[in-house]
Amino acid sequence: MLGLIKRYWNIIRRPSVHFSLGFLTVGGFIGGILFWGAFNTAMELTNTEKFCTGCHEMRDNVYAELKGTIHFTNRSGVRALCSDCHVPHNWTDKIARKMQASKEVWGKIFGTIDTREKFVDKRLELAQHEWARFKANDSLECRNCHNYEYMDFTRQSPRAQNMHSTYLADKSKTCIDCHKGIAHKLPNMGPGPTSMAPQPTGPGSEVAHATR
């Protein structure tokens, strides 16, 4: 038995003596493909709506609110998933976001927002984190679907036309500045206005009052 273990150890320690370089190269290539496929599959699984709403904290709070907005049900049938707005589409930013979101596992274990009361108390802080992220990346997730260059201003309300042609054009503001209430309810922000900038109203704006 000891001799067999020693033999296997020698193979692991000096594989080139026992296997050809070509065999090792092909094996490593196949192993890399299998690893990448498994990793990417697991990554995409965490982007599904089923995964995002798997815990009651999300399902009973922000997801329940989303179902009443234009992003969930509309005349065109185009619906935004949780990951469309909260996970960057390009690879490097997506990985960084996933690493950042791993803190949510810690919060789940220790019940940070496991009741409605805790969620409401924490809501403003959670929303501010997302607002800051959108502000920092120029509302990248919004722009994946809403491309400023292809907006037809003639089909927007006068107020929306003015806001978009002025603030988006000179890049002084980004989508999240005016559309904090587009998919989830705004948190209690105390006295005064509930948004840092006016929200477009009227035909074509389709602004539902809500955020994370």
C-alpha positions as CSV (number, residue, x, y, z in Angstrom):
1,M,0.0,0.0,0.0
2,L,2.8,2.4,0.9
3,G,4.5,1.6,-2.4
4,L,1.4,2.4,-4.3
5,I,1.0,5.8,-2.6
6,K,4.7,6.5,-3.3
7,R,4.2,5.7,-7.0
8,Y,1.2,8.0,-7.3
9,W,3.1,10.8,-5.5
10,N,6.0,10.4,-8.0
11,I,3.5,10.7,-10.9
12,I,2.0,13.9,-9.4
13,R,5.4,15.3,-8.6
14,R,7.0,14.6,-12.0
15,P,4.1,14.2,-14.5
16,S,6.2,14.8,-17.6
17,V,8.2,11.6,-16.9
18,H,5.0,9.5,-17.2
19,F,2.8,11.5,-19.6
20,S,3.7,13.4,-22.8
21,L,3.7,17.2,-22.9
22,G,0.9,17.0,-25.5
23,F,-1.3,14.9,-23.3
24,L,-0.8,17.4,-20.4
25,T,-1.5,20.3,-22.7
26,V,-4.8,18.8,-24.1
27,G,-5.8,17.8,-20.6
28,G,-5.2,21.3,-19.2
29,F,-7.1,22.8,-22.1
30,I,-10.1,20.6,-21.6
31,G,-9.9,21.1,-17.8
32,G,-9.9,24.9,-18.4
33,I,-12.9,24.7,-20.6
34,L,-14.8,22.7,-18.1
35,F,-13.8,25.0,-15.3
36,W,-14.8,28.1,-17.3
37,G,-18.1,26.6,-18.3
38,A,-19.0,25.7,-14.7
39,F,-17.9,29.1,-13.4
40,N,-19.8,31.0,-16.0
41,T,-22.9,28.9,-15.5
42,A,-22.8,29.5,-11.8
43,M,-22.3,33.2,-12.4
44,E,-25.3,33.5,-14.7
45,L,-27.4,31.5,-12.2
46,T,-26.9,34.3,-9.7
47,N,-28.2,36.8,-12.3
48,T,-31.6,35.1,-12.7
49,E,-34.8,36.5,-11.2
50,K,-35.4,33.3,-9.4
51,F,-32.1,33.6,-7.5
52,C,-32.5,37.3,-6.8
53,T,-36.0,36.7,-5.3
54,G,-35.0,33.5,-3.5
55,C,-34.9,35.2,-0.1
56,H,-38.0,36.8,1.4
57,E,-36.1,40.0,2.1
58,M,-36.0,40.8,-1.6
59,R,-39.2,38.9,-2.7
60,D,-41.5,40.6,-0.2
61,N,-40.0,44.1,-0.4
62,V,-38.3,45.5,-3.5
63,Y,-39.5,42.8,-5.9
64,A,-43.1,43.2,-4.8
65,E,-42.7,46.9,-5.6
66,L,-41.1,46.3,-8.9
67,K,-44.1,44.4,-10.1
68,G,-46.2,47.6,-10.1
69,T,-43.9,49.6,-12.3
70,I,-43.3,50.2,-16.0
71,H,-40.1,48.1,-15.9
72,F,-42.1,45.0,-15.0
73,T,-45.3,45.3,-17.1
74,N,-45.7,47.6,-20.1
75,R,-47.2,47.8,-23.6
76,S,-44.1,46.5,-25.4
77,G,-43.6,43.4,-23.1
78,V,-39.9,44.3,-22.6
79,R,-39.1,43.6,-18.9
80,A,-36.1,44.4,-16.9
81,L,-34.8,41.8,-14.5
82,C,-33.0,42.6,-11.2
83,S,-29.6,41.9,-12.8
84,D,-30.3,44.2,-15.7
85,C,-30.2,47.2,-13.3
86,H,-28.0,46.0,-10.5
87,V,-25.3,44.0,-12.3
88,P,-23.0,45.5,-14.9
89,H,-23.0,43.7,-18.2
90,N,-19.3,43.9,-19.1
91,W,-17.2,41.2,-17.5
92,T,-14.7,43.1,-15.3
93,D,-17.3,45.4,-13.8
94,K,-19.6,42.4,-13.3
95,I,-16.9,40.5,-11.3
96,A,-16.2,43.5,-9.2
97,R,-19.9,43.9,-8.5
98,K,-20.3,40.2,-7.6
99,M,-17.4,40.5,-5.1
100,Q,-19.0,43.6,-3.6
101,A,-22.4,41.9,-3.4
102,S,-20.9,39.0,-1.5
103,K,-21.4,41.2,1.6
104,E,-25.1,40.4,1.3
105,V,-24.4,36.8,2.2
106,W,-23.0,38.1,5.5
107,G,-26.2,40.2,6.0
108,K,-28.4,37.3,5.3
109,I,-26.6,35.1,7.8
110,F,-27.0,37.7,10.6
111,G,-30.5,38.8,9.6
112,T,-29.6,42.4,8.9
113,I,-33.0,43.1,7.1
114,D,-34.9,39.8,7.9
115,T,-38.0,41.7,9.0
116,R,-40.0,44.4,7.3
117,E,-39.2,46.8,10.1
118,K,-35.4,46.2,9.8
119,F,-35.7,46.7,6.0
120,V,-37.5,50.0,6.3
121,D,-34.9,51.3,8.9
122,K,-32.1,50.2,6.6
123,R,-33.7,51.3,3.3
124,L,-32.2,54.8,3.0
125,E,-28.7,53.5,3.5
126,L,-29.2,50.7,1.0
127,A,-30.7,53.2,-1.5
128,Q,-27.8,55.6,-1.1
129,H,-25.3,52.9,-1.9
130,E,-27.0,52.1,-5.1
131,W,-27.5,55.8,-6.0
132,A,-23.8,56.4,-5.5
133,R,-22.9,53.4,-7.6
134,F,-25.1,54.6,-10.5
135,K,-23.7,58.1,-10.2
136,A,-20.1,56.8,-10.3
137,N,-20.6,54.7,-13.4
138,D,-22.8,57.3,-15.2
139,S,-25.9,55.1,-14.8
140,L,-24.2,52.4,-17.0
141,E,-27.0,49.8,-16.4
142,C,-29.7,52.3,-17.4
143,R,-27.8,53.1,-20.6
144,N,-27.6,49.5,-21.6
145,C,-31.2,49.8,-22.6
146,H,-31.9,53.6,-22.7
147,N,-29.4,55.1,-25.2
148,Y,-29.4,58.9,-25.1
149,E,-28.1,59.0,-28.7
150,Y,-31.3,57.4,-30.0
151,M,-33.9,59.2,-27.9
152,D,-36.7,60.8,-30.0
153,F,-37.2,64.0,-28.1
154,T,-40.3,64.9,-30.1
155,R,-42.2,62.0,-28.4
156,Q,-41.3,63.3,-24.9
157,S,-43.0,65.8,-22.8
158,P,-41.6,69.4,-23.0
159,R,-40.1,69.0,-19.5
160,A,-38.5,65.7,-20.3
161,Q,-37.1,67.1,-23.6
162,N,-35.5,70.0,-21.7
163,M,-34.0,67.9,-19.0
164,H,-32.6,65.3,-21.3
165,S,-31.3,67.7,-24.0
166,T,-29.7,69.9,-21.3
167,Y,-28.4,67.8,-18.4
168,L,-27.6,64.6,-20.3
169,A,-26.0,66.4,-23.2
170,D,-23.6,68.4,-21.0
171,K,-23.1,65.4,-18.7
172,S,-23.8,67.5,-15.6
173,K,-26.3,64.9,-14.5
174,T,-26.9,61.2,-15.1
175,C,-30.1,59.1,-15.2
176,I,-30.2,58.3,-11.5
177,D,-30.2,62.0,-10.5
178,C,-33.8,62.4,-11.8
179,H,-35.1,58.8,-11.9
180,K,-34.4,57.5,-8.3
181,G,-38.1,56.5,-8.1
182,I,-38.3,54.4,-11.3
183,A,-38.4,50.8,-10.0
184,H,-38.8,50.8,-6.2
185,K,-40.4,53.1,-3.7
186,L,-38.3,55.9,-2.4
187,P,-37.1,55.6,1.2
188,N,-38.1,58.1,3.9
189,M,-35.7,60.9,3.4
190,G,-37.2,63.3,6.0
191,P,-38.6,66.7,5.3
192,G,-38.0,68.4,2.0
193,P,-37.9,67.0,-1.6
194,T,-37.5,63.2,-2.0
195,S,-35.2,63.5,-4.9
196,M,-32.0,65.5,-5.6
197,A,-33.4,66.6,-8.9
198,P,-36.9,67.1,-10.5
199,Q,-38.4,64.1,-12.1
200,P,-39.9,64.3,-15.6
201,T,-43.7,64.1,-15.7
202,G,-46.4,64.0,-18.4
203,P,-46.8,61.9,-21.5
204,G,-43.8,59.8,-22.4
205,S,-42.0,60.1,-19.1
206,E,-43.5,56.8,-17.7
207,V,-41.9,57.6,-14.3
208,A,-43.2,55.3,-11.5
209,H,-42.3,56.4,-8.0
210,A,-40.0,53.8,-6.5
211,T,-35.9,52.8,-5.8
212,R,-33.7,50.4,-4.0
